[in-house]
Amino acid sequence: MLIPFLSYLRQTLIFSIRNLLYPIRNLLNSLLSLLPTMNSSSSASADPPPFDPSRPAVPVSYPIKTLADLESRSYFDSFHFPFNKSSVALRNSRLADRPRMLVCHDMVGGYTDDKWVQGGSNPEAYTIWHWYLMDVFVYFSHDLVTLPPPCWTNAAHKHGVKVLGTFITEWDEGRVNANKLLATKESACMYAERLTELASALGFDGWLLNMEVKLDVEKIPILTEFVSHLTKTMHDLVPGSLVIWYDSITVDGNLIWQNQMNQKNKPFFDVSDGIFLNYTWLEDYPKCSAAVAGDRKFDVYVGIDIFGRGTYGGGQWNVSVTLNYARCLCHIIIVTFAPQTNVALDVIKKGNVSAALFAPGWVYQTKQPPDFETAQNRWWSLVEKSWGIMQSYRLELPFYSNFDQGRGQHVAIDGGQVSSAPWNNLSSQSFQPCLNFSGDPSSDSIQVLVEFGTTVDLVTCTNIDIMIFKEASYSGGGNITFKGTLPDVGYFSTKLFHGELLLGDLPVHFTYSAKLDGNSLIGLSLEFSSAVKGKISVLLASRGNTLLTMTQFSSKFNKVIMPCQVTKSETDPGWVTLESSISMNGFTLTEIHALCYSESSPSPNPTQYFAILGHVSVKTSGQNVVFPPSTSWLVEGQDIEWTSGSQKSKTLSVKISWRLKDGNASLFPKYNIFVEKLSNQDVGNIFVEKLSNQDVGKQEYLGVAQVEAFYIFNLVVPCGTSNLKFSIQVCGVDGTSQPVNDSPSFHLPVERS
């Protein structure tokens, strides 16, 4: 028991140090932000070149800022357009007939870390992983036409959440735009069709209309026609789409926020799919709005500003912090939270209408203690407590999750680390578990943490470098870590996924990866239901002693199934993959839990526990992905640009694109991009690959693509390299990936000086 105890002690100490240092780090960051930025005179005076969307560049998501650009359709001629298409379709386009949750994202003007379509380098970028608590996600900024970055659409669609862009007119410039838009009914309809075309082409689900300007009253009929035509064309072209009106201008042309549904804003509600009410409402407004809306009361979304700017209940939360000084000179930080936002949510729920949360990024922007992950979990747990779970997923096979949140300190594939560079890319976010947040890191039971791997140098304190050691992931950049003390009953269970999956006559195969310390084991606990046979619980046990496992759990589960195969990872033997099969014809799988237990016999003494869950995959035998041979693909290089570098090196920028030769649309969700730098030498008639230095002849991970194109910018090509081999590793919906050497590739000779 010494090895697992030392590992547990190390992990517990690290976790305590992290919670201690985060407030210190955040305080230092806040103080440093007050200092002036140190720039050289040359860089300060040099203006960046103007953004030219037609020229090849690192793909970005960006808004449309003028009506002229909207009308001309210039966006579709942009170099960036093909990269901005979302690749994940929304499986269920119907909204539930119940009070709903709309979340409107506003992050320092928008288009920050998420603008980098192929991913950025900030592992602490803002993200959301509580998708099961919402129905609609709005990407908001103060530009004329806000187009949701595809990463947000991809992540939301994976979880059944609709995504809307924003059309806004505000201030003096907005009034000029509104008058031009509404010059005639023909112009209003034309601009509505342009917006519909954008949503359809980019794969998102509709628009929030925010007309915050005063208008002449004779423009109101044309404005109503604009809203009506946009709603109709969106429904025709994008089934299940939404057009939601923001409570601002009234039918009199005045800019007076009503904060409730009444006859001054109802005409816009009548020709759209819903209304987003302003935030400064009174307690009886939700109930009054429901009465005005009638049968469409759930299409009324009552606003809450999380920053608390005039909103009912004050938004945010009340935080009190107490510092206790222990004799070991460590600080014990006790934080108490009073849920202010919940005050408004409770009133809205009582009024039997829907809710709209504006700017939940408040948690991130204001650096709520002790760290973003903990504060985010705590804040959304308060929302869940008040409002409940919105999404009960209808799980579809094949089902796969590697718990990746779309950011991390490394990238792993099949248990092997392929990159140690920090990154963020919400498109890579996997289906997220619905973990319960206890909010008590000092609990004596098992702590459940989503972690991002690798080693992080936090701070130098009293001449000691304090490091946080985290295990590398099995796949992507995340995993779930379980650590602590097993309870007296000998095991610990926590829910990972809930939903509905009706099983047929084919056996269902469960595969999961785990890294286990000492006697720690982890299995999957499954909950099934049947109208005839009721509820049944099944344990897919981990590796270990079958007799001990059966003795411990046969009385607690209807079935206990040992794994049919246990495989060690070739790249990291610490990872094991466990496979089990089960036949439950006619039953519905409703929940998947992780079950933590020990291989040793139950003991009256506390049992220390440490295990990591890397991924979970569920599919039938007929759903194995068959990857087309590399010869089935056509791979091309375009927009090739070479520049000279130092020490006779070169840099390359190139767009790589690929497609199946038979013309069929690809059904693969993503592609990993690698490059191999080769040096060629002819020996007689034999072609030999010669490795001239450490940078040549090694497969280098470049990134991930969700569309069938990837732009490589300023790739350093060392001296002595004569050929580049770009490999596109095809990935399946079940988490499998084609071997890199069998994947489609593109060879590019290095330009000679």
TAWONOR-V325637 format. One record per backbone hydrogen bond with DSSP energy under -0.5 kcal/mol. NH is the residue of the N-H (numbers start at 1). CO is the residue of the C=O. Records with the same first field share a line. If there is no record, write none. Layout:
NH: CO  CO
This chain:
5: 1
6: 2
7: 3
8: 4
9: 5
10: 6
11: 7
12: 8
13: 9
14: 10
15: 11
16: 12
17: 13
18: 14
19: 15
20: 16
21: 17
22: 18
23: 19
24: 20
25: 21
26: 22
27: 23
28: 24
29: 25
30: 26
31: 27
32: 28
33: 29
34: 30  31
35: 32
39: 37
44: 40
45: 41
46: 42
47: 45
53: 51
55: 52
61: 115
64: 145
65: 63
70: 66
71: 67
72: 68
73: 69
74: 69
75: 69
76: 73
77: 74
78: 75
79: 53
80: 53
81: 78
83: 80
84: 80  81
85: 82
86: 202
89: 87
91: 89
93: 91
98: 96
102: 100  355
103: 136
104: 357
105: 103  138
108: 106
110: 107
115: 112
116: 113
117: 59  115
118: 59
119: 116
120: 424
123: 121
125: 122
133: 130
134: 131
135: 101
136: 101
137: 162
138: 103
139: 164
140: 105  138
145: 64
146: 144  166
147: 145
148: 146
152: 149
153: 149
154: 150
155: 151
156: 152
157: 153
158: 154
159: 155  156
160: 157
161: 156
162: 135
164: 137
165: 206
166: 146
167: 208
168: 144  166
169: 210
171: 212
174: 170
175: 171
176: 172
177: 173
178: 174
179: 175
180: 176
181: 177
182: 178
183: 180
188: 184
189: 185
190: 186
191: 187
192: 188
193: 189
194: 190
195: 191
196: 192
197: 193
198: 194
199: 195
200: 196
201: 197
202: 198
203: 199
204: 199
205: 163
207: 242
208: 165
209: 207  244
210: 167  208
211: 209
212: 169  210
213: 211
215: 253
219: 216
220: 217
223: 219
224: 220
225: 221
226: 222
227: 223
228: 224
229: 225
230: 226
231: 227
232: 228
233: 229
234: 230
235: 231
236: 232
237: 233
238: 234
241: 238
242: 205
244: 207
245: 274
246: 209
247: 276
248: 246  249
249: 211
250: 254
251: 264
253: 250
256: 248  254
262: 260
265: 262
266: 262
268: 265
269: 265
270: 266
271: 267
272: 269
273: 243
274: 243
275: 299
276: 245
277: 275  301
281: 279
285: 282
286: 282
288: 284
289: 285
290: 286
291: 287
292: 288
293: 289
294: 290
296: 293
297: 294
299: 296
300: 297
301: 275  299
302: 300  354
303: 277
304: 356
306: 304  358
308: 305
310: 308
312: 279
314: 311
315: 312
316: 306
318: 338
320: 336
322: 334
324: 322  332
326: 324  330
329: 326
332: 324
333: 331
334: 322  332
335: 333
336: 320
338: 318
339: 337
340: 338
341: 316
343: 340
344: 340  341
345: 341
346: 342
347: 343
348: 344
349: 345
350: 346
351: 347
352: 348  349
353: 348
354: 297  300
355: 100
356: 302
357: 102
358: 304  356
359: 104  357
362: 359
363: 360
364: 361
365: 361
366: 362
367: 364
368: 363
375: 371
376: 372
377: 373
378: 374
379: 375
380: 376
381: 377
382: 378
383: 379
384: 380
385: 381
386: 382
387: 383
388: 383  384
390: 132
391: 132
392: 390
393: 391  498
395: 393
398: 618
399: 618
401: 616
403: 431
408: 423
409: 452
411: 419
412: 476
413: 416
415: 474
416: 413
418: 411
419: 411
423: 408
424: 120
425: 406
428: 425
429: 426
430: 404
431: 400
434: 496
435: 433
438: 436
443: 440
447: 483
449: 447  481
451: 449  479
454: 470
456: 468
458: 456  466
459: 466
461: 459  464
464: 461
465: 463
466: 459  464
467: 465
468: 456
469: 467
470: 454  468
476: 412
478: 475
479: 451
480: 613
481: 449  479
482: 611
483: 447
484: 609
485: 444  445
486: 607
490: 487
492: 596
494: 594
496: 592
497: 592
499: 590
500: 393
501: 589
503: 587
508: 582
509: 619
510: 508  580
511: 617
512: 578
513: 615
514: 576
515: 612
516: 574
517: 610
518: 516
520: 517
521: 597
523: 595
524: 540
525: 523  593
526: 524  538
527: 591
528: 536
529: 588
530: 534
534: 530
536: 528
538: 526
539: 559
540: 524  538
541: 539  561
546: 544
549: 545
550: 546
551: 547
552: 548
553: 549
554: 550
556: 553
557: 553
558: 537
559: 537
561: 539
564: 579
565: 579
567: 577
569: 572  575
575: 572
576: 514
577: 567
578: 512
579: 565
580: 510
582: 508
584: 582
586: 503
587: 584
588: 529
589: 501  587
590: 527  588
591: 527
592: 497
593: 525
594: 494
595: 523
596: 492  594
597: 521
598: 490
599: 519
607: 486
608: 606
609: 484
611: 482
612: 515
613: 480
614: 513  612
615: 513
616: 401
617: 511
618: 399
619: 509
621: 507
623: 620
624: 621
627: 625
630: 742
632: 629
633: 630
634: 659
635: 633
636: 657
638: 655
641: 653
643: 651
645: 649
648: 645
649: 646
650: 717
651: 643
652: 715
653: 641
654: 712
655: 638
656: 654  710
657: 636
658: 708
659: 634
661: 632
663: 660
670: 731
671: 705
672: 729
673: 703
674: 727
675: 700
676: 725
677: 698
678: 676  723
679: 690
681: 688
683: 686
684: 682
686: 683
688: 681  686
690: 679  688
692: 690
696: 693
697: 677
700: 675
701: 418
702: 673
703: 673
705: 671
709: 707
710: 656
712: 654  710
713: 711
714: 712
715: 652
717: 650
718: 716
721: 718
722: 678
723: 678
724: 748
725: 676
726: 724  746
727: 674  725
728: 744
729: 672  727
730: 728
731: 670
732: 736
735: 732
738: 730
742: 739
743: 740
744: 728
746: 726
748: 724
750: 722
